[in-house]
Amino acid sequence: MANGARFIEYKGKEIYFVDYTHIKKIEDFLSVIKGTNAFREETKALGKRNLLMLVDVTGSFVYGEALDALKKSGKITKEITKKEAIVGITGAKKILLQIARLFTGMQLQSFDTVDEAKEWLVRD
């Protein structure tokens, strides 16, 4: 699975999937964020709204400039999402999730696995 953003289908529903897995370096994270931001802008231009969003940060560590860029991106993405799920939040990362919620206003629901997150997203 390549890092970045794309749409996936699960149980007949479209999910806006953002893959930030296994990224360790700030410059790599910033590069992926730039790509996901471009995908988001294309999605907005198509008029897509009320998206089901899944973010996977498994095995990654976000800090410094990358954290700032992620918070900024999250604020903008919030405009087009209905429900947001995140996978890969463990230990100290739970503090980062609380920070992200505070700065973006997003109500990300945390899950242990991608499958659990997808199930929650498609549930009405």
C-alpha positions in Angstrom: 0.0 0.0 0.0 1.5 3.3 -1.1 1.3 6.4 1.1 -1.1 9.1 0.0 -4.8 9.6 -0.5 -7.3 7.7 -2.6 -10.8 6.4 -2.6 -11.5 2.9 -1.6 -14.9 1.0 -1.6 -16.1 -0.9 1.4 -19.6 -2.6 1.5 -20.8 -0.4 -1.4 -19.7 2.8 0.2 -16.9 5.1 -0.8 -14.2 5.9 1.8 -11.7 8.7 1.5 -8.6 6.9 2.6 -5.4 8.7 3.7 -2.4 6.5 4.2 0.4 7.9 6.4 1.8 4.5 7.5 5.4 3.9 8.4 6.7 7.4 7.8 9.6 8.3 10.1 11.2 11.4 8.5 9.7 14.9 8.6 10.6 15.5 4.9 8.9 12.3 3.9 5.8 13.2 5.9 5.7 16.7 4.3 6.0 15.2 0.8 3.0 12.8 1.5 1.0 15.6 3.0 1.6 17.8 -0.1 0.3 14.9 -2.2 -2.8 14.3 0.0 -3.6 18.0 0.0 -3.5 18.0 -3.8 -5.9 15.0 -3.9 -8.2 16.7 -1.4 -8.3 19.8 -3.6 -9.2 17.7 -6.6 -11.9 16.0 -4.6 -13.3 19.4 -3.4 -13.3 20.6 -7.1 -15.5 17.6 -8.0 -18.0 18.8 -5.4 -17.7 15.8 -3.2 -18.9 16.5 0.4 -20.0 14.5 3.4 -17.1 12.0 2.9 -16.4 9.0 5.1 -12.7 9.5 5.9 -10.2 7.0 7.2 -6.6 8.0 8.2 -4.0 5.3 8.9 -0.9 6.5 10.8 0.3 3.0 11.8 4.1 2.9 12.5 4.5 6.6 11.8 5.8 9.4 14.1 4.6 12.9 13.5 6.4 15.9 15.0 7.6 19.4 14.3 6.8 20.9 10.9 5.0 17.7 9.8 2.6 18.0 12.8 1.9 21.6 12.0 1.2 20.7 8.3 -1.0 17.8 9.3 -3.1 20.0 11.7 -3.5 22.6 8.9 -4.5 20.0 6.4 -7.0 18.5 8.9 -8.8 21.8 9.4 -9.4 22.1 5.6 -10.4 18.4 5.2 -13.0 18.8 7.9 -15.0 20.9 5.4 -15.7 17.9 3.2 -16.0 15.1 5.7 -19.0 13.6 7.5 -17.2 11.0 9.7 -13.6 10.5 10.4 -11.8 7.4 11.7 -8.1 7.0 12.5 -6.0 3.9 12.9 -2.5 3.5 14.5 -2.9 5.7 17.6 -1.2 4.0 20.5 0.7 5.2 23.6 2.0 8.7 23.3 0.2 9.1 19.9 -3.1 9.4 21.8 -1.8 12.8 23.1 -1.2 13.8 19.5 -4.8 12.8 18.6 -6.1 15.0 21.4 -4.0 17.9 20.0 -5.3 17.2 16.5 -8.9 17.3 17.8 -8.2 20.5 19.7 -6.6 22.4 16.7 -8.8 21.0 13.9 -12.1 20.6 15.6 -12.3 17.2 14.0 -13.9 14.4 16.0 -11.7 11.6 14.9 -12.7 8.2 16.3 -9.7 6.0 17.0 -9.6 2.3 16.1 -7.1 -0.5 16.5 -7.5 -1.9 12.9 -8.5 -0.6 9.5 -11.3 -3.1 9.3 -12.8 -1.9 12.6 -12.6 1.7 11.3 -14.2 0.8 8.0 -17.1 -1.0 9.8 -17.7 2.1 11.9 -17.6 4.5 9.0 -20.2 2.6 6.9 -22.6 2.1 9.8 -25.4 4.6 9.6 
